[in-house]
Amino acid sequence: MVVYCIVNLDEIVKIPAVYLHYKKYIWVRNITREED
């Protein structure tokens, strides 16, 4: 049970980083699309 909580905590910590990276990727893609 403790290991399960630690694994889930690791996933929860990663979510903001993945979300910000995804938003940044969309932002970059939108700029390149507008320049074309």
N, C-alpha and C positions, 0 to 999 in steps of 0.2 A: 504493500500500500504506500509506503514512504517513497519507494522508487517510482511508482506511478505518478505521485504528486510532483516529484522532482522533474520527471520527463515532461509533464504538462506545464510546469512552471517555465521550463526552457522554451517550449513552444509559444507560450504567452509572451515571453520576453522578445521572441523573434518577430512576432506579428507587427509591431510598429515599424521595425526596420524594413521588413518586406513591403509593408504598405507604402512607406515613404519612397522606397526604391521604385515601386510600381508607378506611383504618381509622378516621380521625376522622369521616368521613361516615357510616359504619355506626354508630358510637357515637352520633352526634347523632340519626340516624334511629331507633335503638332507644329512646332517651329519649323522643322525641316519640310513638312508638307506645305506650309504657307510659302516658303521660299521658292518652291519648285514652280 
